[in-house]
Amino acid sequence: MNQTALTHAGLARRHRTQKIMWGVFGASSLINMAALVLICGFLLVKGLPAISWSFLTEMPRDSMTAGGILPCILGTIYLSLGTMCVAFPLGVASAVYLNEYARPGRTLRLIRLGINNLAGVPSVVFGLFGLAFFVTFFGLGVSLLSGILTLSILVLPVIIGTAEEALKSVPQTYREASLGLGATKWQTIRLVVLPAAMPGMLTGAILGLSRVAGETAAIMFTASVFFTPYLPTNITDSVMALPYHIYVLATAGTDIDKTRPLQYGTALVLIVLVLGMNLGAILYRAKLQKKR
């Protein structure tokens, strides 16, 4: 009888603990959701009055207190897509080597440790590295190419990590079946493993794209300029970018009171642009998953 009572008491205690933890997790989710809604609502209220067709399609003028942000929008798109074109193939190739070819051991552990540590390096350090290496040493100057290469190094750890996890999630039986049918290891990776892991790899691309589009420190030394009257025509041109433009308007403008609505409007456009690019990547990932 006492044993039964103790069992019921233990079950009741576990149920109470479970309810408390569910409450903590639920409260955390609500706090995060409330913060997101608050930020988005604040930007909508402050930035929506500044949004107009001319604001999206014209060049800045009058010391950037009037006009639009077209070069900033194009610069952000060029930097983001260019970075993904460079970083995603390199990240996937690195993940394939680490997961499929590299022999387990101390060297592999050190490589993975280095990748994980690289993911925690502040973006301003990458910006200074890009300034010293790409801008100065290779003589690329403050240009779109320098920014793309710097941002590619910045997001490589994220892409490598998610791509490697996606490869690990592919069942080993897929590889064994392909090899059993006479395919080579490379054919197995290219035709079986990579298509199965691609939706998971695109998750890393989405995360990298979000980070790249919002970076300021890494591009202010390598790609972005205070103002340029021309739209970029090739990869050697310097560009304006939405994150750096917000920083300029908020800290270095000639009349900050006049530019404050433009600051909020630019921030709102940046959020919408990032969400739009992420949505496109998510839809493409869903298409691949459906095809699989």
GUSE-692601 format. One record per residue (C-alpha): x, y, z. Coordinates in steps of 0.05 Angstrom, whole numbers, padded with zeros to 5 digits, always signed. Example, Ala and Ser with C-alpha at 12.3 -4.5 7.8 and 13.67 -1.06 7.14 Angstrom:
# GUSE-692601
NODE        u        v        w
NODE   +00246   -00090   +00156
NODE   +00273   -00021   +00143
***
This chain:
# GUSE-692601
NODE        u        v        w
NODE   +00000   +00000   +00000
NODE   +00056   +00047   +00018
NODE   +00093   +00028   -00046
NODE   +00030   +00045   -00086
NODE   +00023   +00112   -00051
NODE   +00096   +00128   -00065
NODE   +00087   +00110   -00138
NODE   +00026   +00156   -00145
NODE   +00064   +00212   -00109
NODE   +00123   +00204   -00157
NODE   +00076   +00206   -00217
NODE   +00042   +00268   -00190
NODE   +00109   +00302   -00179
NODE   +00131   +00286   -00250
NODE   +00066   +00312   -00278
NODE   +00075   +00377   -00239
NODE   +00146   +00383   -00264
NODE   +00123   +00371   -00335
NODE   +00069   +00424   -00330
NODE   +00119   +00474   -00301
NODE   +00169   +00461   -00357
NODE   +00115   +00466   -00411
NODE   +00095   +00532   -00380
NODE   +00166   +00557   -00381
NODE   +00175   +00537   -00454
NODE   +00108   +00567   -00473
NODE   +00124   +00632   -00438
NODE   +00191   +00635   -00474
NODE   +00157   +00625   -00541
NODE   +00106   +00679   -00525
NODE   +00161   +00728   -00504
NODE   +00199   +00715   -00569
NODE   +00135   +00723   -00610
NODE   +00116   +00787   -00572
NODE   +00185   +00816   -00585
NODE   +00181   +00800   -00659
NODE   +00111   +00830   -00665
NODE   +00133   +00891   -00626
NODE   +00193   +00904   -00670
NODE   +00155   +00892   -00735
NODE   +00097   +00934   -00711
NODE   +00143   +00991   -00691
NODE   +00178   +00990   -00759
NODE   +00111   +00988   -00795
NODE   +00084   +01048   -00758
NODE   +00148   +01089   -00765
NODE   +00171   +01065   -00834
NODE   +00108   +01055   -00874
NODE   +00094   +01130   -00885
NODE   +00163   +01135   -00919
NODE   +00149   +01079   -00968
NODE   +00129   +01102   -01037
NODE   +00145   +01085   -01109
NODE   +00196   +01141   -01114
NODE   +00228   +01118   -01049
NODE   +00240   +01049   -01079
NODE   +00260   +01070   -01149
NODE   +00299   +01136   -01143
NODE   +00370   +01154   -01125
NODE   +00386   +01190   -01059
NODE   +00393   +01265   -01065
NODE   +00400   +01328   -01023
NODE   +00452   +01297   -00977
NODE   +00407   +01235   -00973
NODE   +00351   +01273   -00939
NODE   +00307   +01261   -00999
NODE   +00301   +01214   -01058
NODE   +00301   +01138   -01056
NODE   +00343   +01077   -01039
NODE   +00346   +01041   -01106
NODE   +00423   +01032   -01105
NODE   +00419   +01005   -01034
NODE   +00367   +00953   -01053
NODE   +00406   +00931   -01114
NODE   +00471   +00930   -01075
NODE   +00441   +00885   -01021
NODE   +00412   +00838   -01072
NODE   +00478   +00833   -01110
NODE   +00518   +00821   -01047
NODE   +00469   +00768   -01020
NODE   +00461   +00728   -01084
NODE   +00534   +00734   -01103
NODE   +00555   +00709   -01035
NODE   +00508   +00649   -01041
NODE   +00536   +00633   -01110
NODE   +00606   +00629   -01080
NODE   +00594   +00603   -01010
NODE   +00542   +00549   -01022
NODE   +00582   +00506   -01072
NODE   +00645   +00513   -01028
NODE   +00606   +00496   -00965
NODE   +00573   +00435   -00996
NODE   +00639   +00410   -01025
NODE   +00672   +00418   -00957
NODE   +00616   +00381   -00923
NODE   +00619   +00325   -00974
NODE   +00693   +00316   -00961
NODE   +00686   +00318   -00885
NODE   +00628   +00270   -00883
NODE   +00641   +00223   -00941
NODE   +00716   +00221   -00954
NODE   +00755   +00245   -00893
NODE   +00780   +00191   -00846
NODE   +00756   +00197   -00774
NODE   +00811   +00219   -00727
NODE   +00846   +00276   -00693
NODE   +00856   +00316   -00757
NODE   +00782   +00314   -00774
NODE   +00764   +00334   -00703
NODE   +00811   +00394   -00707
NODE   +00781   +00415   -00773
NODE   +00711   +00413   -00745
NODE   +00734   +00450   -00683
NODE   +00764   +00504   -00727
NODE   +00699   +00510   -00767
NODE   +00658   +00516   -00703
NODE   +00705   +00569   -00675
NODE   +00703   +00607   -00741
NODE   +00627   +00612   -00735
NODE   +00636   +00651   -00670
NODE   +00684   +00704   -00697
NODE   +00654   +00774   -00697
NODE   +00636   +00800   -00766
NODE   +00680   +00862   -00757
NODE   +00740   +00815   -00755
NODE   +00720   +00786   -00823
NODE   +00712   +00858   -00848
NODE   +00783   +00875   -00827
NODE   +00809   +00810   -00857
NODE   +00773   +00826   -00923
NODE   +00803   +00897   -00921
NODE   +00873   +00871   -00912
NODE   +00869   +00810   -00957
NODE   +00821   +00825   -01015
NODE   +00819   +00901   -01017
NODE   +00893   +00915   -01003
NODE   +00935   +00852   -01016
NODE   +00899   +00830   -01080
NODE   +00884   +00902   -01101
NODE   +00810   +00890   -01112
NODE   +00792   +00955   -01077
NODE   +00727   +00971   -01043
NODE   +00684   +00933   -01092
NODE   +00626   +00885   -01099
NODE   +00676   +00827   -01110
NODE   +00713   +00842   -01045
NODE   +00648   +00844   -01007
NODE   +00623   +00778   -01037
NODE   +00688   +00742   -01021
NODE   +00689   +00769   -00950
NODE   +00617   +00751   -00937
NODE   +00628   +00682   -00967
NODE   +00681   +00667   -00915
NODE   +00635   +00694   -00861
NODE   +00577   +00647   -00876
NODE   +00618   +00585   -00895
NODE   +00617   +00555   -00824
NODE   +00541   +00559   -00823
NODE   +00533   +00527   -00891
NODE   +00586   +00473   -00877
NODE   +00553   +00454   -00811
NODE   +00482   +00449   -00838
NODE   +00505   +00413   -00901
NODE   +00544   +00362   -00861
NODE   +00484   +00349   -00816
NODE   +00440   +00341   -00878
NODE   +00489   +00289   -00906
NODE   +00489   +00252   -00840
NODE   +00413   +00248   -00841
NODE   +00414   +00209   -00907
NODE   +00405   +00135   -00889
NODE   +00466   +00092   -00899
NODE   +00423   +00042   -00936
NODE   +00418   +00092   -00994
NODE   +00493   +00089   -01003
NODE   +00496   +00014   -00994
NODE   +00441   +00002   -01046
NODE   +00475   +00047   -01097
NODE   +00543   +00015   -01086
NODE   +00511   -00054   -01090
NODE   +00483   -00037   -01159
NODE   +00553   -00022   -01184
NODE   +00556   +00054   -01178
NODE   +00621   +00086   -01158
NODE   +00627   +00126   -01094
NODE   +00625   +00192   -01131
NODE   +00565   +00170   -01171
NODE   +00531   +00150   -01106
NODE   +00545   +00218   -01075
NODE   +00525   +00257   -01137
NODE   +00462   +00219   -01157
NODE   +00436   +00192   -01091
NODE   +00464   +00227   -01029
NODE   +00465   +00299   -01052
NODE   +00394   +00300   -01080
NODE   +00369   +00269   -01015
NODE   +00407   +00319   -00972
NODE   +00394   +00381   -01014
NODE   +00331   +00405   -00976
NODE   +00370   +00404   -00911
NODE   +00429   +00439   -00944
NODE   +00383   +00495   -00968
NODE   +00366   +00508   -00895
NODE   +00438   +00529   -00885
NODE   +00434   +00573   -00947
NODE   +00372   +00607   -00919
NODE   +00407   +00620   -00853
NODE   +00468   +00646   -00889
NODE   +00426   +00690   -00935
NODE   +00392   +00722   -00875
NODE   +00458   +00738   -00842
NODE   +00491   +00765   -00905
NODE   +00433   +00812   -00922
NODE   +00437   +00844   -00853
NODE   +00512   +00850   -00846
NODE   +00542   +00919   -00836
NODE   +00612   +00912   -00806
NODE   +00637   +00862   -00859
NODE   +00617   +00905   -00918
NODE   +00633   +00975   -00892
NODE   +00708   +00959   -00902
NODE   +00703   +00919   -00966
NODE   +00644   +00936   -01011
NODE   +00597   +00990   -00987
NODE   +00608   +01066   -00992
NODE   +00575   +01126   -00961
NODE   +00545   +01148   -01027
NODE   +00553   +01135   -01101
NODE   +00513   +01168   -01156
NODE   +00518   +01107   -01201
NODE   +00487   +01039   -01201
NODE   +00536   +00981   -01201
NODE   +00551   +00954   -01271
NODE   +00605   +00902   -01255
NODE   +00637   +00867   -01196
NODE   +00693   +00918   -01189
NODE   +00644   +00974   -01172
NODE   +00631   +00996   -01101
NODE   +00559   +00993   -01078
NODE   +00510   +01021   -01028
NODE   +00475   +00971   -00983
NODE   +00413   +00975   -00939
NODE   +00446   +00958   -00872
NODE   +00503   +01007   -00882
NODE   +00456   +01060   -00908
NODE   +00415   +01054   -00844
NODE   +00479   +01064   -00804
NODE   +00499   +01124   -00846
NODE   +00431   +01157   -00839
NODE   +00429   +01146   -00764
NODE   +00500   +01168   -00747
NODE   +00533   +01208   -00803
NODE   +00477   +01244   -00838
NODE   +00477   +01320   -00845
NODE   +00407   +01326   -00817
NODE   +00388   +01265   -00776
NODE   +00318   +01292   -00758
NODE   +00300   +01296   -00832
NODE   +00329   +01227   -00847
NODE   +00296   +01192   -00788
NODE   +00233   +01171   -00828
NODE   +00280   +01147   -00882
NODE   +00318   +01105   -00831
NODE   +00254   +01069   -00810
NODE   +00232   +01061   -00882
NODE   +00299   +01032   -00903
NODE   +00297   +00983   -00844
NODE   +00227   +00961   -00864
NODE   +00250   +00950   -00936
NODE   +00309   +00909   -00911
NODE   +00264   +00864   -00870
NODE   +00216   +00854   -00928
NODE   +00274   +00840   -00975
NODE   +00304   +00788   -00929
NODE   +00237   +00755   -00918
NODE   +00225   +00754   -00993
NODE   +00291   +00721   -01009
NODE   +00282   +00671   -00953
NODE   +00211   +00656   -00977
NODE   +00238   +00642   -01047
NODE   +00290   +00594   -01018
NODE   +00238   +00560   -00974
NODE   +00191   +00549   -01032
NODE   +00248   +00520   -01074
NODE   +00265   +00474   -01016
NODE   +00193   +00452   -01010
NODE   +00192   +00437   -01084
NODE   +00254   +00393   -01077
NODE   +00223   +00357   -01018
NODE   +00159   +00345   -01057
NODE   +00198   +00318   -01116
NODE   +00237   +00272   -01071
***
